[in-house]
Amino acid sequence: MVAISSGFRLAAIFGIGAVLSACSLGGGRSFDTQGLMAPPAQCSIKPSDVGVAERMSAIDEGNGCRVPNPWRVSAIANVSFSEPATLNCGMADPLNDWLRNVVDPAAQRNFGESVMSVDIVASYDCRARNNESGAKMSEHGFGNAIDIAAFNLASGRKVSVKEGWYGSAAERGFLRLVRQQACNDFMTVLGPGSDSYHRDHFHLDLQNRGSGGHYCQ
């Protein structure tokens, strides 16, 4: 799904001003970049072809966090974002496929209505994983990840990851299905039960791994 970018292996520990997000419980101000492989700069589709998006200037903070082809995305697959997400262009295609071909059909089956918007709680963010000092740099630092906390239906009903995971049968079925099927589009999928950091949202990313494998837990 994602080609490994040649010549981009970072090998140092840098200090950063960490930004708290929904993947964070606090504190970490340094990260390790050794062995990380950035996503490719070129992408198969433009985010504006599948949603509402505008190209941004390249991001390079000089410490490992960099997005050579960032886009400010406000909607994909006719699903609006609660706030614009800063993402590398490679995130557009899998998000479009998941929202259009998994999330909306699952909402129709479970609730009889479409998903109109999603609550975004993190996109680009130059920090360590889970904001833990000294951990590997997060895929958010490549604009290579997005965190979704809730799905908002046409009727105005909100299906939150935190409350719905143990909510009604329809909510449980919907959330478990869209999480499971996300593994077909993304390289990493985390949520309730993965760890304490992801109990209230789904984390989706396109991490390059040497094995080429997916990590869905």
HELIX and SHEET records of a PDB file:
HELIX    1   1 PRO A   47  VAL A   50  1                                   4    
HELIX    2   2 CYS A   89  MET A   91  5                                   3    
HELIX    3   3 ALA A   92  TRP A   98  1                                   7    
HELIX    4   4 LEU A   99  VAL A  103  3                                   5    
HELIX    5   5 ASP A  104  PHE A  111  1                                   8    
HELIX    6   6 ARG A  129  ASN A  131  5                                   3    
HELIX    7   7 GLU A  139  PHE A  142  5                                   4    
HELIX    8   8 VAL A  161  GLY A  164  1                                   4    
HELIX    9   9 ALA A  169  ALA A  182  1                                  14    
HELIX   10  10 SER A  196  HIS A  198  5                                   3    
SHEET    1   A 3 ILE A  13  GLY A  15  0                                        
SHEET    2   A 3 SER A  30  ASP A  32 -1                                        
SHEET    3   A 3 ALA A 135  LYS A 136  1                                        
SHEET    1   B 6 GLY A  51  ARG A  55  0                                        
SHEET    2   B 6 PRO A  70  ILE A  76 -1                                        
SHEET    3   B 6 VAL A  79  ASN A  88 -1                                        
SHEET    4   B 6 VAL A 115  ALA A 122  1                                        
SHEET    5   B 6 ALA A 145  LEU A 153 -1                                        
SHEET    6   B 6 LYS A 158  SER A 160 -1                                        
SHEET    1   C 8 GLY A  51  ARG A  55  0                                        
SHEET    2   C 8 PRO A  70  ILE A  76 -1                                        
SHEET    3   C 8 VAL A  79  ASN A  88 -1                                        
SHEET    4   C 8 VAL A 115  ALA A 122  1                                        
SHEET    5   C 8 ALA A 145  LEU A 153 -1                                        
SHEET    6   C 8 PHE A 202  ASP A 205 -1                                        
SHEET    7   C 8 THR A 188  LEU A 190 -1                                        
SHEET    8   C 8 TYR A 215  CYS A 216  1                                        
SHEET    1   D 2 ILE A  59  ASP A  60  0                                        
SHEET    2   D 2 ARG A  66  VAL A  67 -1                                        
END                                                                             
